[in-house]
Amino acid sequence: MSVANYVQQSYLLADSIIVGHYVGVDGLAAVGAAQPIFYLVNAVFLGLVSGFAIRFARMTGSGRAERQQEAVIGLAAFAVVWAALCITLVFSATGVFLHVMGIHGAVALGSTTYLHTLSLGFVGVFGIGALGGFLRGLGDSRTVMYMMVFSSLLNIALAWSFVALLGLGVRGAALGTVTASSVAFVAGLVLVARRHGIHRYRSTLPELARQAGSSLRLGFPVGIQHIMLSLGTMVLTSLIAPFGTAAIAAFSIASRLETLAGRFYLDLSGAVTVFVAQYTGAGEAERARRTLLDALRLCWWVTLAECAAVILVRHDIAAAFTTDQSAHAIVGTYILMTYPFFLLYSAMAVVHGFLNGIGRTVFPLVCTMLSFLVVRIPTASVLKGQLGLDGIIWAVPIGWFVGLAYTAFAVRRYIQDARRFIPLQTNSV
């Protein structure tokens, strides 16, 4: 999973670097301003799909894999409906979202062009996410890796061709994603059909609705969590916008870098979710508990090494994206102020994977609302008046600290008594 997603993140970084160098700081700011809106539609979908993945894992762990057919068909139907809804949302509400975030002029025009073009590939984007959820639930992360690596490498090549060679600007960056996602989805669908025979799956409408409803209920808190994150990110963008285009571009770079740095822990969290769900389905509580503890030990050492490396090369990282010196300085300051506290975020992400695996998906939702909406955004708003951009940055580790404190409180009783999270009927899926 990490190999696949790091390759995907390398595409996102390459996309930003290409736009920053060939379109300029305005293009980089336009793509950055569009990200919260794209995150809203994509991350919420992936959050809801996590409910299907948990359900697939429990079916596998309990030895009742034959019941996956209805859930798979329900997942496919949900992906198609979601793509249609999101295309409508992007074309009808992009201007409203950008206005609320305080994005105007050339940056708003570029963001609108980017999102409208990107929405043409939503079927491929969400299709890949649906296939990934199905395969992760089965424990087949290798096939997910093959799909993501192929899609990301193709995306990098197409983005460079469309932007650097053809001069299509931010529209070219979006076209690269649209084309690569569509091709990768078709290839992945053919591969999964051959390996797992999903094209032969059949279901009655009542059973399909029951399985899809049960899966979506599991994923609903995760989806709400991502809605809160995306709306909160829009509010943060509105706080940053008055500081100018360079500030918007710098926070876009910092966001991409933070996503890359946190990718391993989110993948580790996803792996913990699948293992814990399978152990829960099999009634093996102690093995589920040990999975979390081992993952936290690994998280500790990887975080220390990664953060030290990022801090040392922070100026080179900023220079790779843009030649704007103001953006350089903001990115360097962001890294120096937040990365010494990154362990707070990584540990929180891993524990959330455990809570999702045992079906307690509400706890991560509450944590996100508490750390991001209740603490980080109000803190950023208050400190902005006193410290400027530094105040907005300091709100990041403060939010992480509160989130980890709540997460530790929520998971404490399940670690102390592993039997608490085993269902009364362990063969129920």
C-alpha positions as CSV (number, residue, x, y, z in Angstrom):
1,M,0.0,0.0,0.0
2,S,2.8,2.4,0.9
3,V,4.7,1.8,-2.3
4,A,1.5,2.4,-4.4
5,N,0.6,5.6,-2.5
6,Y,4.1,7.0,-2.4
7,V,4.2,6.7,-6.2
8,Q,0.8,8.4,-6.3
9,Q,2.1,11.2,-4.0
10,S,5.2,11.5,-6.2
11,Y,2.7,12.3,-9.1
12,L,1.1,14.9,-7.0
13,L,4.4,16.5,-6.1
14,A,5.6,16.3,-9.8
15,D,2.3,17.8,-10.8
16,S,2.9,20.8,-8.5
17,I,6.5,21.1,-9.6
18,I,5.5,21.1,-13.3
19,V,2.8,23.7,-12.7
20,G,5.0,25.8,-10.5
21,H,7.8,26.0,-13.1
22,Y,5.9,26.1,-16.3
23,V,2.7,28.1,-15.3
24,G,4.1,30.1,-12.4
25,V,3.1,31.0,-8.9
26,D,-0.5,31.9,-10.0
27,G,-1.0,28.4,-11.5
28,L,0.4,26.8,-8.3
29,A,-1.9,28.9,-6.2
30,A,-4.9,27.9,-8.5
31,V,-4.2,24.2,-8.1
32,G,-3.7,24.6,-4.4
33,A,-7.0,26.5,-4.0
34,A,-8.8,23.7,-5.9
35,Q,-7.5,21.0,-3.7
36,P,-9.9,21.4,-0.7
37,I,-12.9,21.0,-3.2
38,F,-11.4,18.0,-4.9
39,Y,-10.5,16.6,-1.4
40,L,-14.1,17.0,-0.4
41,V,-15.5,14.8,-3.2
42,N,-12.6,12.2,-3.3
43,A,-11.7,11.7,0.3
44,V,-15.4,11.5,1.4
45,F,-15.8,8.7,-1.2
46,L,-12.7,6.9,0.1
47,G,-14.0,7.2,3.6
48,L,-17.3,5.7,2.7
49,V,-15.5,2.9,0.8
50,S,-13.6,2.1,3.9
51,G,-16.8,0.7,5.3
52,F,-16.9,-1.8,2.4
53,A,-13.3,-2.7,3.0
54,I,-14.0,-3.4,6.7
55,R,-17.0,-5.6,5.7
56,F,-14.9,-7.5,3.1
57,A,-12.2,-8.1,5.7
58,R,-14.7,-9.4,8.3
59,M,-16.2,-11.8,5.7
60,T,-12.7,-13.1,4.9
61,G,-11.8,-13.4,8.6
62,S,-15.0,-15.3,9.5
63,G,-14.7,-17.7,6.5
64,R,-17.8,-16.4,4.8
65,A,-16.3,-14.9,1.7
66,E,-19.1,-16.2,-0.5
67,R,-21.3,-13.4,0.8
68,Q,-19.1,-10.7,-0.8
69,Q,-20.9,-10.7,-4.1
70,E,-23.8,-8.5,-2.9
71,A,-21.4,-6.1,-1.2
72,V,-19.2,-5.8,-4.4
73,I,-22.2,-5.0,-6.6
74,G,-23.4,-2.5,-4.0
75,L,-19.9,-0.9,-4.1
76,A,-20.0,-0.6,-7.9
77,A,-23.5,1.0,-7.9
78,F,-22.4,3.4,-5.2
79,A,-19.3,4.5,-7.1
80,V,-21.3,5.3,-10.3
81,V,-24.0,7.3,-8.4
82,W,-21.3,9.2,-6.4
83,A,-19.4,10.1,-9.6
84,A,-22.6,11.6,-11.2
85,L,-23.4,13.6,-8.0
86,C,-19.9,15.0,-7.8
87,I,-19.7,16.0,-11.4
88,T,-22.9,18.0,-10.8
89,L,-21.6,19.5,-7.6
90,V,-18.3,20.7,-9.2
91,F,-20.0,22.4,-12.2
92,S,-22.7,24.0,-10.1
93,A,-20.9,25.0,-6.9
94,T,-17.2,25.6,-7.6
95,G,-17.7,29.3,-7.8
96,V,-19.5,29.4,-4.5
97,F,-16.7,27.4,-2.7
98,L,-14.0,29.6,-4.2
99,H,-15.8,32.8,-3.2
100,V,-16.2,31.5,0.4
101,M,-12.5,30.8,0.6
102,G,-11.7,34.3,-0.6
103,I,-10.2,33.2,-4.0
104,H,-10.8,35.7,-6.8
105,G,-9.4,36.9,-10.1
106,A,-6.9,34.8,-12.1
107,V,-6.4,32.3,-9.3
108,A,-10.2,31.6,-9.1
109,L,-10.4,31.3,-12.9
110,G,-7.5,28.8,-12.9
111,S,-9.1,26.8,-10.1
112,T,-12.4,26.6,-11.9
113,T,-10.7,25.4,-15.1
114,Y,-8.8,22.8,-13.2
115,L,-11.8,21.4,-11.4
116,H,-14.2,21.4,-14.4
117,T,-11.6,19.5,-16.4
118,L,-10.8,17.1,-13.6
119,S,-14.4,16.2,-13.0
120,L,-14.5,14.6,-16.5
121,G,-12.4,11.8,-15.1
122,F,-14.4,11.2,-11.9
123,V,-15.6,7.8,-13.1
124,G,-12.0,6.6,-13.4
125,V,-10.9,8.3,-10.1
126,F,-13.7,6.8,-8.1
127,G,-13.5,3.5,-9.9
128,I,-9.9,3.0,-8.9
129,G,-10.9,3.9,-5.3
130,A,-13.7,1.3,-5.4
131,L,-11.4,-1.4,-6.7
132,G,-8.8,-0.5,-4.1
133,G,-11.4,-0.9,-1.3
134,F,-12.4,-4.3,-2.5
135,L,-8.9,-5.6,-2.9
136,R,-7.7,-4.2,0.5
137,G,-10.6,-5.9,2.2
138,L,-9.3,-9.2,0.7
139,G,-5.7,-8.4,1.8
140,D,-4.6,-8.1,-1.9
141,S,-2.6,-4.9,-1.6
142,R,-0.2,-6.0,-4.4
143,T,-2.8,-5.5,-7.1
144,V,-3.7,-2.1,-5.6
145,M,0.0,-1.3,-5.9
146,Y,0.2,-2.3,-9.5
147,M,-2.8,-0.1,-10.4
148,M,-1.6,2.9,-8.5
149,V,2.0,2.7,-9.8
150,F,0.7,2.4,-13.4
151,S,-1.7,5.3,-13.0
152,S,0.8,7.6,-11.3
153,L,3.6,7.1,-13.7
154,L,1.3,7.6,-16.6
155,N,0.0,10.7,-14.9
156,I,3.4,12.3,-14.5
157,A,4.3,11.7,-18.2
158,L,1.0,13.1,-19.4
159,A,1.1,16.1,-17.1
160,W,4.6,17.0,-18.3
161,S,3.5,16.5,-21.9
162,F,0.3,18.6,-21.6
163,V,1.8,21.4,-19.5
164,A,5.4,21.7,-20.6
165,L,5.2,20.6,-24.2
166,L,1.7,21.6,-25.3
167,G,1.4,24.7,-23.0
168,L,-2.1,23.8,-21.7
169,G,-1.5,25.3,-18.3
170,V,-3.6,24.0,-15.3
171,R,-6.1,22.5,-17.7
172,G,-3.2,20.2,-19.0
173,A,-2.4,19.1,-15.4
174,A,-6.1,18.1,-14.9
175,L,-6.2,16.3,-18.3
176,G,-3.2,14.3,-17.3
177,T,-5.1,13.0,-14.2
178,V,-8.3,12.4,-16.2
179,T,-6.6,10.3,-18.9
180,A,-4.3,8.4,-16.5
181,S,-7.2,7.5,-14.1
182,S,-9.5,6.4,-16.9
183,V,-6.9,4.1,-18.5
184,A,-5.8,2.7,-15.1
185,F,-9.4,2.0,-14.1
186,V,-10.2,0.1,-17.2
187,A,-6.9,-1.9,-16.9
188,G,-7.6,-2.6,-13.2
189,L,-11.1,-3.7,-13.8
190,V,-10.0,-6.2,-16.4
191,L,-7.3,-7.5,-14.1
192,V,-9.7,-7.8,-11.1
193,A,-12.3,-9.5,-13.2
194,R,-9.8,-12.1,-14.3
195,R,-8.4,-12.8,-10.9
196,H,-11.6,-12.7,-8.8
197,G,-14.4,-13.2,-11.4
198,I,-16.4,-10.2,-10.3
199,H,-18.0,-10.0,-13.7
200,R,-19.9,-13.1,-12.8
201,Y,-21.3,-11.8,-9.5
202,R,-25.1,-11.6,-9.2
203,S,-27.4,-10.3,-6.5
204,T,-31.0,-9.6,-5.7
205,L,-32.0,-5.9,-5.2
206,P,-33.1,-6.3,-1.5
207,E,-29.8,-8.2,-0.6
208,L,-27.7,-5.7,-2.6
209,A,-29.4,-2.8,-0.7
210,R,-28.9,-4.5,2.7
211,Q,-25.2,-5.2,2.1
212,A,-24.5,-1.7,0.7
213,G,-26.4,-0.1,3.5
214,S,-24.5,-2.0,6.2
215,S,-21.2,-1.1,4.6
216,L,-22.1,2.5,4.2
217,R,-23.1,2.7,7.8
218,L,-19.6,1.5,8.8
219,G,-18.0,4.1,6.5
220,F,-20.4,6.9,7.2
221,P,-18.4,8.3,10.2
222,V,-15.2,8.2,8.2
223,G,-17.0,10.0,5.4
224,I,-18.3,12.7,7.7
225,Q,-14.7,13.0,9.1
226,H,-13.4,13.9,5.7
227,I,-16.3,16.3,5.1
228,M,-15.2,18.1,8.3
229,L,-11.6,18.1,7.1
230,S,-12.4,19.5,3.7
231,L,-14.7,22.2,5.0
232,G,-12.2,23.1,7.7
233,T,-9.4,23.3,5.0
234,M,-11.6,25.8,3.1
235,V,-11.9,27.9,6.2
236,L,-8.1,27.8,6.7
237,T,-7.6,28.8,3.0
238,S,-9.9,31.8,3.7
239,L,-7.6,32.8,6.6
240,I,-4.5,32.4,4.4
241,A,-5.9,34.2,1.3
242,P,-5.4,37.8,2.6
243,F,-1.7,37.2,2.8
244,G,-1.4,37.0,-1.0
245,T,-0.8,34.6,-3.8
246,A,2.7,33.5,-2.5
247,A,1.1,32.5,0.9
248,I,-1.6,30.4,-0.9
249,A,1.1,28.7,-3.1
250,A,3.3,28.1,0.0
251,F,0.6,26.5,2.0
252,S,-0.3,24.4,-1.1
253,I,3.3,23.1,-1.2
254,A,3.3,22.5,2.6
255,S,0.0,20.6,2.3
256,R,1.4,18.3,-0.5
257,L,4.5,17.7,1.5
258,E,2.6,17.0,4.7
259,T,0.4,14.5,2.7
260,L,3.5,12.8,1.4
261,A,5.1,12.7,4.9
262,G,1.9,11.3,6.4
263,R,1.2,8.7,3.7
264,F,3.1,5.9,5.3
265,Y,1.2,6.3,8.6
266,L,-2.2,6.4,6.8
267,D,-1.2,3.2,4.9
268,L,-0.1,1.6,8.1
269,S,-3.4,2.7,9.6
270,G,-5.3,1.1,6.7
271,A,-3.3,-2.1,7.1
272,V,-4.1,-2.1,10.9
273,T,-7.8,-1.7,10.1
274,V,-7.8,-4.7,7.8
275,F,-5.8,-7.0,10.1
276,V,-7.8,-5.9,13.2
277,A,-11.1,-6.4,11.3
278,Q,-10.1,-9.9,10.2
279,Y,-8.9,-10.8,13.8
280,T,-12.2,-9.4,15.2
281,G,-14.2,-11.5,12.7
282,A,-12.2,-14.6,13.8
283,G,-12.7,-13.7,17.5
284,E,-8.9,-13.3,18.1
285,A,-8.9,-10.2,20.3
286,E,-5.3,-10.5,21.6
287,R,-3.8,-10.7,18.1
288,A,-5.8,-7.5,17.2
289,R,-4.4,-5.7,20.2
290,R,-0.8,-6.8,19.5
291,T,-1.2,-5.5,15.9
292,L,-1.8,-2.0,17.2
293,L,1.2,-2.1,19.6
294,D,3.6,-3.4,17.0
295,A,2.4,-0.7,14.5
296,L,3.0,2.1,17.1
297,R,6.5,0.9,17.7
298,L,7.2,1.0,14.0
299,C,5.5,4.4,13.8
300,W,7.9,5.9,16.4
301,W,11.1,5.1,14.7
302,V,10.0,5.9,11.1
303,T,8.6,9.3,12.2
304,L,11.8,10.3,14.0
305,A,13.9,9.5,10.9
306,E,11.5,11.1,8.4
307,C,11.1,14.4,10.3
308,A,14.8,14.8,10.8
309,A,15.4,14.4,7.1
310,V,12.6,16.8,6.1
311,I,13.9,19.5,8.4
312,L,17.4,19.2,7.1
313,V,16.4,19.7,3.5
314,R,13.5,22.1,3.9
315,H,15.0,24.8,1.8
316,D,15.8,22.5,-1.1
317,I,12.2,21.2,-0.9
318,A,10.8,24.7,-1.3
319,A,13.2,25.5,-4.2
320,A,12.0,22.4,-6.1
321,F,8.5,23.8,-6.4
322,T,8.9,27.5,-7.2
323,T,11.4,30.3,-7.6
324,D,9.3,32.7,-5.6
325,Q,11.4,33.7,-2.6
326,S,8.5,34.6,-0.4
327,A,6.9,31.2,-0.9
328,H,10.3,29.6,-0.1
329,A,10.5,31.4,3.3
330,I,6.9,30.4,4.3
331,V,7.5,26.7,3.4
332,G,10.7,26.6,5.4
333,T,9.1,28.2,8.4
334,Y,6.1,25.8,8.2
335,I,8.4,22.8,8.2
336,L,10.6,24.1,11.1
337,M,7.6,24.8,13.3
338,T,5.5,21.7,12.7
339,Y,7.7,18.7,11.9
340,P,9.2,18.4,15.4
341,F,5.7,17.5,16.5
342,F,4.8,15.2,13.6
343,L,4.8,12.1,15.9
344,L,1.6,13.4,17.4
345,Y,-0.1,13.1,14.0
346,S,1.4,9.8,13.0
347,A,0.5,8.0,16.3
348,M,-3.0,9.4,16.1
349,A,-3.4,8.1,12.5
350,V,-2.3,4.5,13.5
351,V,-4.6,4.3,16.5
352,H,-7.5,5.5,14.3
353,G,-6.8,2.4,12.1
354,F,-7.3,0.2,15.1
355,L,-10.6,1.9,16.1
356,N,-11.9,1.6,12.6
357,G,-11.0,-2.1,12.5
358,I,-13.0,-2.9,15.6
359,G,-16.0,-1.0,14.1
360,R,-15.7,2.1,16.5
361,T,-15.5,4.5,13.6
362,V,-17.2,7.3,15.5
363,F,-14.2,7.9,17.7
364,P,-11.9,9.0,14.8
365,L,-14.8,11.3,13.6
366,V,-15.1,12.9,17.0
367,C,-11.3,13.3,17.2
368,T,-11.2,15.0,13.8
369,M,-13.9,17.4,14.8
370,L,-12.3,18.1,18.1
371,S,-8.7,18.6,16.9
372,F,-9.4,20.3,13.6
373,L,-12.7,22.2,13.9
374,V,-12.9,22.9,17.6
375,V,-9.2,23.5,18.2
376,R,-7.1,24.2,15.1
377,I,-9.3,26.6,13.2
378,P,-10.3,28.8,16.1
379,T,-6.7,28.8,17.3
380,A,-5.5,29.8,13.9
381,S,-8.1,32.6,13.7
382,V,-7.1,34.0,17.1
383,L,-3.3,33.6,16.6
384,K,-3.5,35.1,13.1
385,G,-4.3,38.5,14.5
386,Q,-1.3,38.3,16.9
387,L,1.4,36.4,15.0
388,G,0.2,36.6,11.3
389,L,1.0,33.5,9.3
390,D,3.1,32.0,12.1
391,G,-0.1,31.9,14.2
392,I,-1.9,29.9,11.6
393,I,1.1,27.5,11.5
394,W,1.3,27.1,15.3
395,A,-2.3,26.0,15.3
396,V,-1.3,22.8,13.5
397,P,0.7,21.1,16.3
398,I,-1.7,22.4,18.9
399,G,-4.6,20.6,17.1
400,W,-2.5,17.4,16.8
401,F,-1.8,17.4,20.5
402,V,-5.4,17.7,21.5
403,G,-6.4,15.0,18.9
404,L,-3.9,12.5,20.2
405,A,-4.9,13.1,23.8
406,Y,-8.5,12.3,23.0
407,T,-7.5,9.3,20.9
408,A,-5.5,7.9,23.7
409,F,-8.4,8.3,26.1
410,A,-10.8,6.6,23.6
411,V,-8.6,3.6,22.9
412,R,-7.5,3.0,26.5
413,R,-10.2,0.7,27.6
414,Y,-9.9,-1.5,24.5
415,I,-6.1,-1.9,25.0
416,Q,-6.6,-2.8,28.7
417,D,-9.3,-5.4,28.0
418,A,-9.0,-6.8,24.4
419,R,-12.3,-8.7,24.9
420,R,-14.3,-5.5,24.8
421,F,-14.2,-5.1,21.0
422,I,-15.2,-8.7,20.1
423,P,-18.9,-8.9,18.9
424,L,-21.2,-11.2,20.8
425,Q,-21.6,-13.3,17.6
426,T,-18.1,-13.4,16.1
427,N,-19.3,-15.1,13.0
428,S,-21.6,-12.2,12.1
429,V,-20.5,-10.1,9.2
